[in-house]
């Protein structure tokens, strides 16, 4: 297989991994804006709110699961 290592993961040409990963990043960026607005710009409070809502605590936002279309 040429230069590919045995442990290297190669997505097929029709993969949507980058699409849904990018969508989740975009969702997180929007959430950052929301929590900053909700906390009146208090960065520490916004970080706590973000952590509570992030994929770490919400299986619907789990980065390992593709975002439904």
C-alpha positions as CSV (number, residue, x, y, z in Angstrom):
1,X,0.0,0.0,0.0
2,X,2.8,2.5,-0.7
3,X,3.8,4.8,2.1
4,X,0.8,4.1,4.5
5,X,1.8,2.7,7.9
6,X,-0.2,-0.3,9.3
7,X,-1.6,1.8,12.2
8,X,-2.5,4.8,10.0
9,X,-6.2,5.5,9.6
10,X,-7.2,6.6,6.1
11,X,-10.7,7.8,5.4
12,X,-12.3,6.7,2.1
13,X,-12.8,9.4,-0.5
14,X,-16.5,9.5,0.2
15,X,-16.0,10.0,4.0
16,X,-18.1,12.5,5.8
17,X,-15.9,12.6,8.9
18,X,-14.6,16.1,8.1
19,X,-18.1,17.3,7.4
20,X,-19.6,16.3,10.8
21,X,-16.5,17.2,12.7
22,X,-16.5,20.6,11.2
23,X,-20.2,21.0,12.1
24,X,-19.5,20.1,15.7
25,X,-16.7,22.6,15.9
26,X,-19.1,25.2,14.4
27,X,-21.7,24.2,17.0
28,X,-19.1,24.7,19.8
29,X,-18.2,28.2,18.4
30,X,-21.9,29.2,18.5
31,X,-22.2,27.8,22.1
32,X,-19.2,29.9,23.2
33,X,-21.0,33.0,21.9
34,X,-24.2,32.0,23.7
35,X,-22.6,31.4,27.1
36,X,-20.5,34.5,26.9
37,X,-23.7,36.5,26.2
38,X,-25.6,34.7,28.9
39,X,-22.9,35.4,31.5
40,X,-22.4,39.0,30.5
41,X,-18.9,38.4,29.2
42,X,-17.7,36.7,32.5
43,X,-15.2,34.3,30.9
44,X,-14.8,32.1,34.0
45,X,-18.6,31.6,34.2
46,X,-18.8,31.1,30.5
47,X,-16.1,28.4,30.7
48,X,-18.1,26.6,33.4
49,X,-21.3,26.8,31.4
50,X,-19.6,25.6,28.3
51,X,-18.1,22.6,30.2
52,X,-21.6,21.7,31.5
53,X,-23.0,21.7,28.0
54,X,-20.1,20.3,26.1
55,X,-19.9,16.8,24.5
56,X,-18.2,15.6,27.7
57,X,-21.5,15.6,29.5
58,X,-24.0,15.4,26.6
59,X,-24.1,12.1,24.6
60,X,-26.1,13.9,21.9
61,X,-23.0,16.1,21.3
62,X,-20.5,13.3,21.5
63,X,-17.7,14.1,19.0
64,X,-17.4,10.4,18.2
65,X,-21.0,10.2,16.9
66,X,-21.7,11.7,13.5
67,X,-24.1,14.6,13.6
68,X,-27.5,13.7,12.1
69,X,-28.3,15.3,8.8
